[in-house]
């Protein structure tokens, strides 16, 4: 049985998997020895650009997570409402069963 919260969570995360892989790929690739040394200012600029891009992605993920949590809360409310109705129906069924049992005992005794 699939967990009902898994699909919205995957829908929220999957659009960003490509960005995450693209950001992580340079870390795992070999660097050529012929590459010119990068200046500290250029490294700082690249790190700042990556940090601002990560911050934007985090904001997007937070917004999607908030909408996912809202959807989960709404689904929980609906499920709770259905559970209350089912419990009420069971209570009515038990009451009717007890009443019919009493009527049957009275009919047998007379």
C-alpha positions as CSV (number, residue, x, y, z in Angstrom):
1,X,0.0,0.0,0.0
2,X,1.4,3.3,-1.0
3,X,1.6,6.0,1.6
4,X,-0.8,8.8,0.6
5,X,1.7,11.6,1.5
6,X,4.4,10.1,-0.7
7,X,3.0,11.2,-4.0
8,X,2.7,14.9,-3.1
9,X,6.1,14.9,-1.6
10,X,7.6,13.4,-4.7
11,X,5.8,15.9,-6.9
12,X,7.3,18.6,-4.8
13,X,10.9,17.3,-5.0
14,X,11.2,15.8,-8.4
15,X,11.3,19.1,-10.4
16,X,14.4,20.0,-8.5
17,X,16.3,16.8,-8.9
18,X,17.9,18.0,-12.2
19,X,19.1,21.2,-10.5
20,X,20.6,19.2,-7.6
21,X,22.4,16.8,-9.9
22,X,23.6,19.7,-12.1
23,X,24.9,21.5,-9.0
24,X,26.6,18.4,-7.6
25,X,28.1,17.1,-10.9
26,X,31.1,19.4,-11.0
27,X,32.1,18.1,-7.5
28,X,32.3,14.5,-8.8
29,X,34.0,15.1,-12.2
30,X,37.7,15.0,-12.7
31,X,39.4,18.3,-13.3
32,X,41.9,18.5,-16.0
33,X,45.4,19.5,-15.0
34,X,45.7,22.0,-17.8
35,X,42.9,24.1,-16.3
36,X,44.1,27.6,-15.5
37,X,44.2,28.5,-11.8
38,X,41.1,30.3,-10.7
39,X,41.5,33.6,-8.8
40,X,40.1,33.9,-5.3
41,X,37.7,36.7,-6.5
42,X,36.3,34.4,-9.2
43,X,35.9,31.6,-6.7
44,X,34.1,33.9,-4.2
45,X,31.8,35.2,-7.0
46,X,31.0,31.6,-8.0
47,X,30.3,30.6,-4.5
48,X,28.1,33.7,-4.0
49,X,26.2,32.9,-7.2
50,X,25.7,29.3,-6.1
51,X,24.6,30.3,-2.6
52,X,22.0,32.7,-4.0
53,X,20.8,30.0,-6.4
54,X,20.5,27.6,-3.6
55,X,18.6,30.1,-1.5
56,X,16.1,30.6,-4.4
57,X,15.7,26.8,-4.7
58,X,15.2,26.5,-0.9
59,X,12.5,29.2,-1.1
60,X,10.7,27.3,-3.9
61,X,11.0,24.0,-2.0
62,X,9.6,25.7,1.1
63,X,6.6,27.0,-0.8
64,X,6.0,23.6,-2.3
65,X,6.4,22.0,1.1
66,X,4.0,24.4,2.6
67,X,1.4,23.6,0.0
68,X,2.0,19.9,0.4
69,X,1.6,20.2,4.2
70,X,-1.7,22.1,3.6
71,X,-2.9,19.4,1.3
72,X,-2.0,16.7,3.9
73,X,-3.8,18.6,6.7
74,X,-6.9,18.9,4.5
75,X,-6.8,15.2,3.7
76,X,-6.4,14.4,7.4
77,X,-9.5,16.5,8.2
78,X,-11.5,14.7,5.5
79,X,-10.3,11.3,6.8
80,X,-11.1,12.2,10.4
81,X,-14.6,13.3,9.3
82,X,-15.1,10.0,7.5
83,X,-13.9,8.1,10.5
84,X,-16.4,9.9,12.8
85,X,-19.2,9.0,10.4
86,X,-18.1,5.4,10.3
87,X,-17.9,5.2,14.2
88,X,-21.4,6.8,14.4
89,X,-22.7,4.2,11.9
90,X,-21.2,1.4,13.9
91,X,-22.7,2.7,17.1
92,X,-26.1,2.9,15.5
93,X,-25.7,-0.7,14.1
94,X,-24.7,-2.0,17.6
95,X,-27.7,-0.2,19.2
96,X,-30.0,-1.7,16.6
97,X,-28.5,-5.2,17.1
98,X,-28.9,-5.0,20.9
99,X,-32.5,-3.8,20.4
100,X,-33.3,-6.6,18.0
101,X,-31.6,-9.1,20.4
102,X,-33.8,-7.9,23.2
103,X,-36.9,-8.1,21.0
104,X,-36.0,-11.7,20.0
105,X,-35.4,-12.8,23.6
106,X,-38.8,-11.3,24.6
107,X,-40.5,-13.1,21.6
108,X,-38.9,-16.5,22.6
109,X,-39.8,-16.1,26.3
110,X,-43.5,-15.4,25.7
